[in-house]
Amino acid sequence: MRRHAPGRTEETPFPLTGEQGRCGLGPRLPLLVISPFAKHNAVDHNLSDQSSMIDFVEYNWGLPGIPGSFDQALAGKDASEGVPFDLAGLLEFGGKANGKLLLNPVTGEKLTN
């Protein structure tokens, strides 16, 4: 007898296949990208969610998508918006990377060099 992970049977080897996004988007979460490759003073209005980070990793390192994951459910929307992955509107890899931003640990204000 073949063993399967919980929820898997011979007839349904991948029980979540075809049920992408079955729980909806859930509560809104703010996303702040801190990176030398973040676009300067930019706000992106593309739809992103918790799976957007996984989507970025899959895109950036050429990994296959996880079957049944919500980022795969949104792949068609990304294509219609002309973006390769959810967070593409926040990042810019082609130009010069941003320098360091040093903040005052007490006030949070930008330190001048």
C-alpha positions as CSV (number, residue, x, y, z in Angstrom):
1,M,0.0,0.0,0.0
2,R,1.3,3.4,-1.0
3,R,1.6,6.0,1.8
4,H,0.5,9.6,1.2
5,A,0.6,12.8,3.2
6,P,-2.5,13.5,5.3
7,G,-5.5,14.3,3.0
8,R,-3.9,12.6,0.0
9,T,-5.3,9.4,-1.6
10,E,-4.6,7.5,-4.8
11,E,-7.6,9.3,-6.4
12,T,-6.6,12.8,-5.2
13,P,-2.8,13.0,-5.0
14,F,-3.0,16.8,-4.6
15,P,-6.2,17.6,-2.6
16,L,-5.9,21.4,-2.9
17,T,-5.4,21.4,-6.7
18,G,-8.1,23.5,-8.3
19,E,-9.1,25.3,-5.1
20,Q,-6.7,28.2,-5.3
21,G,-7.6,31.2,-3.1
22,R,-10.5,29.3,-1.4
23,C,-10.3,31.5,1.7
24,G,-10.1,34.9,-0.1
25,L,-7.8,37.8,0.7
26,G,-8.4,38.3,4.4
27,P,-7.5,41.5,6.3
28,R,-5.4,44.2,4.6
29,L,-1.8,44.3,5.7
30,P,0.5,47.2,5.0
31,L,3.7,46.4,3.1
32,L,6.9,48.4,3.4
33,V,9.8,47.4,1.2
34,I,13.2,48.3,2.6
35,S,15.8,47.5,0.0
36,P,18.6,49.1,-2.0
37,F,16.4,48.2,-5.0
38,A,13.2,49.8,-3.8
39,K,11.8,52.5,-6.0
40,H,12.5,55.9,-4.4
41,N,9.3,57.6,-3.0
42,A,7.0,55.2,-4.8
43,V,3.6,53.8,-3.9
44,D,2.5,50.7,-5.8
45,H,-1.2,50.0,-6.3
46,N,-0.9,46.5,-7.6
47,L,-2.7,43.8,-5.6
48,S,-0.3,42.0,-3.2
49,D,-0.8,39.6,-0.4
50,Q,1.2,37.4,1.9
51,S,2.0,35.1,-1.0
52,S,3.6,38.0,-2.9
53,M,6.9,37.3,-1.2
54,I,6.8,33.7,-2.3
55,D,5.9,34.9,-5.8
56,F,9.0,37.2,-5.8
57,V,11.3,34.4,-4.7
58,E,9.9,32.1,-7.4
59,Y,10.4,34.8,-10.1
60,N,13.8,36.0,-9.0
61,W,15.4,32.6,-8.7
62,G,13.5,31.0,-11.6
63,L,11.7,28.5,-9.4
64,P,8.5,26.7,-10.4
65,G,5.3,27.9,-8.7
66,I,3.8,25.9,-5.9
67,P,0.6,24.2,-7.2
68,G,-2.5,25.4,-5.4
69,S,-0.9,28.5,-3.9
70,F,-2.6,31.8,-4.1
71,D,0.2,33.5,-6.0
72,Q,-0.6,31.0,-8.8
73,A,-4.2,32.0,-8.7
74,L,-3.2,35.7,-9.3
75,A,-0.7,34.9,-12.1
76,G,-3.3,35.8,-14.7
77,K,-4.0,39.1,-13.0
78,D,-0.3,39.9,-13.0
79,A,0.0,39.1,-16.7
80,S,-3.0,41.3,-17.5
81,E,-1.4,44.2,-15.5
82,G,1.8,43.7,-17.3
83,V,3.9,42.9,-14.2
84,P,6.0,39.7,-13.9
85,F,5.3,39.3,-10.2
86,D,3.2,41.1,-7.5
87,L,5.9,43.3,-6.1
88,A,7.4,44.4,-9.4
89,G,6.0,47.9,-9.0
90,L,8.0,48.4,-5.8
91,L,11.4,47.2,-7.0
92,E,13.9,48.5,-9.7
93,F,16.8,46.3,-10.5
94,G,18.1,47.9,-13.7
95,G,19.6,51.1,-12.3
96,K,22.0,52.3,-9.6
97,A,21.0,50.8,-6.1
98,N,19.9,53.3,-3.5
99,G,22.5,54.2,-0.8
100,K,22.1,53.6,2.9
101,L,19.5,55.5,4.8
102,L,20.6,56.1,8.4
103,L,18.0,57.1,10.9
104,N,18.3,58.6,14.4
105,P,17.4,55.8,16.7
106,V,15.6,58.2,19.1
107,T,13.6,60.4,16.8
108,G,13.5,58.3,13.6
109,E,14.7,61.4,11.6
110,K,17.1,61.0,8.7
111,L,20.7,61.5,9.7
112,T,22.8,63.8,7.5
113,N,26.2,62.6,6.4
